[in-house]
Amino acid sequence: MDATVGMLAEKVGGEVIGDAARVILNAQALRKAELSDISFCGDDTRVRELETAQAGAVLITRKKLDEVPKASRERLTYVVVPDALDAFVTILKLYRQERPRREIGISTQAIIDSTAQIGAGTNVYPGAYVGQNVVIGARCDIYPGVFLGDGVVIGDDVTIHPQATLYTDVTVGNRVIIHAAAVIGADGFGYRFKGGRFHKIPQLGTVRIDDDVEIGAGATVDRGMIGPTIVGEGSKVDNQVMIAHNCEIGRHNVFASQVGFAGSCTTGDYVRCGGQVGIANGVHLGQGSSLGAKSGVHKDIPAGETYVGYPARPHDEAFKIAMAETKLPDMRIKLRELEKQVAALTALLNTQAAKEAA
């Protein structure tokens, strides 16, 4: 697709500052963009990246543009928009066409129990397994190698990618995406130690995935022991995240890769966890709280607070500690010098005391 900066600005309701006639051939990330590319400066983009940017045009908000140094303002062409990322996604779709959804219907090479119910417009690909009394809604895509255990219920417009496994009686809402090799509903890690042996505690609950949830590749959500493990509406779970049995995840949570929840954890709405955060058994993360990457959480996190570190501490406190740690080598040298001085003074005092005693 060929378009001028001005034409693209019209599509996103933007104001051009610079060369509106420049032809744009592609949309690209800021660091890789060339003169024929359009890119964007998002809320998290550092303004100094614009000093070396070679993009033909940059989508930016008015607030962010006010932070740009004069030299970068005059060198680059900008398209001022209310939301730079939204505008970029709109333009990106003009240059990157998504593959259309196929309509293959129900493959004769899928294994489908006669009691299963499958809604209109749903694709079941070869090699998928659909167990007894499974209910699948309309316009779903069940890809090759998917296993749907007995009693699974799936809403409308759900996509389940290859090799994902849903154990018995799992419930999935509408517009859910479950990526490849995810496992939903495996037994929770529950045992009693008795008589010198570990005895398995039956995991007789299930898993409930609410509307508009996305589960990443290789992620696992264990079934509850009694009731359901819940992933709340709109939550986004990255690849290789572990959610243990009896957890109840609130609405619109976001968990980056390798986050791990121990059993019976709960979260409020709009909770965020960076990569590799670990949450101990039974901990509650308050509404709107955030955890920095690699945080180790051993106690409840208050609503709206940001904690980082191991063990997790309030953001400001943790960074003061981190800054103090950088000074430890110098402090160690000074401490040794002070020890020598104290030893010398102690020896002098002891000598003086001995003379006075004599």
Secondary structure, DSSP 8 states (H G I E B T S, - for coil): --EEHHHHHHHHT-EEES-TT-EE-EE--TTT--TTEEEE--TTS-GGGGGT---SEEEE-HHHHTTS-HHHHHHS-EEE-S-HHHHHHHHHHHHS---------B-TTSEE-TT-EE-TT-EE-TT-EE-TT-EE-TT-EE-TT-EE-TT-EE-SS-EE-TT-EE-TT-EE-TT-EE-TT-EES-----EEEETTEEEE-----EEEE-TT-EE-TT-EE---SSSEEEE-TT-EE-TT-EE-TT-EE-TT-EE-TT-EE-TT-EE-SS-EE-TT-EE-TT-EE-TT-EE-TT-EE-S-B-TT-EEETTTTEEHHHHHHHHHHHHTHHHHHHHHHHHHHHHHHHHHHHHHHHHHHH-
